[in-house]
Amino acid sequence: MPARDSFHSVMRIGPVQICTHHDRTGRTAHAAVCTADRCGWSADYSSRTAAQLAARTHRCTVR
């Protein structure tokens, strides 16, 4: 049985994608993930505004 796609409301700010999902307790959470090669940065936030701020201020350390 395939896994259910639980991410929705995906948007992109630079190399960072922000999406909405439900965490393991069932609450709505927002994930910010950098899609640049070899960066590996990601974080969960309780509000979409916080995820957008993190995406705007994220700087990849990989060059």
C-alpha positions as CSV (number, residue, x, y, z in Angstrom):
1,M,0.0,0.0,0.0
2,P,1.6,3.4,-1.0
3,A,2.1,6.1,1.6
4,R,-0.4,8.8,1.6
5,D,0.8,12.2,0.4
6,S,0.2,14.4,3.4
7,F,1.9,17.6,2.2
8,H,-0.2,20.4,0.7
9,S,-0.2,24.1,0.1
10,V,3.4,24.0,-1.3
11,M,5.1,27.2,-2.1
12,R,8.7,28.1,-3.0
13,I,10.8,31.0,-1.8
14,G,14.2,30.9,-3.5
15,P,15.6,27.3,-3.0
16,V,13.4,26.7,0.0
17,Q,10.0,24.9,-0.3
18,I,7.3,25.5,2.4
19,C,4.5,23.0,2.8
20,T,1.7,22.3,5.3
21,H,1.3,18.9,6.9
22,H,-0.1,17.2,10.0
23,D,2.5,16.2,12.6
24,R,2.3,12.9,14.5
25,T,-0.1,14.3,17.1
26,G,-2.5,15.5,14.3
27,R,-1.8,19.2,14.6
28,T,-1.1,21.3,11.6
29,A,2.5,22.1,11.1
30,H,4.6,23.9,8.4
31,A,7.8,22.5,7.1
32,A,10.6,24.6,5.4
33,V,13.1,22.5,3.4
34,C,16.0,23.7,1.3
35,T,16.2,21.9,-2.1
36,A,19.8,23.0,-2.9
37,D,22.3,20.2,-3.5
38,R,24.1,19.1,-0.4
39,C,22.4,21.7,1.9
40,G,20.2,19.4,4.0
41,W,18.5,22.2,6.0
42,S,14.9,21.6,7.1
43,A,12.7,22.7,10.0
44,D,9.2,22.4,11.3
45,Y,7.2,25.5,12.5
46,S,3.8,26.0,14.1
47,S,2.9,28.9,11.9
48,R,3.2,29.5,8.2
49,T,4.5,33.0,8.8
50,A,7.5,31.6,10.8
51,A,8.3,29.2,8.0
52,Q,8.2,32.0,5.4
53,L,10.5,34.1,7.5
54,A,12.9,31.2,7.9
55,A,12.8,30.6,4.2
56,R,13.6,34.3,3.4
57,T,16.5,34.4,5.8
58,H,18.0,31.0,5.0
59,R,21.5,31.0,3.6
60,C,23.0,27.8,2.3
61,T,26.5,27.1,3.7
62,V,27.4,24.9,0.8
63,R,29.2,26.6,-2.1
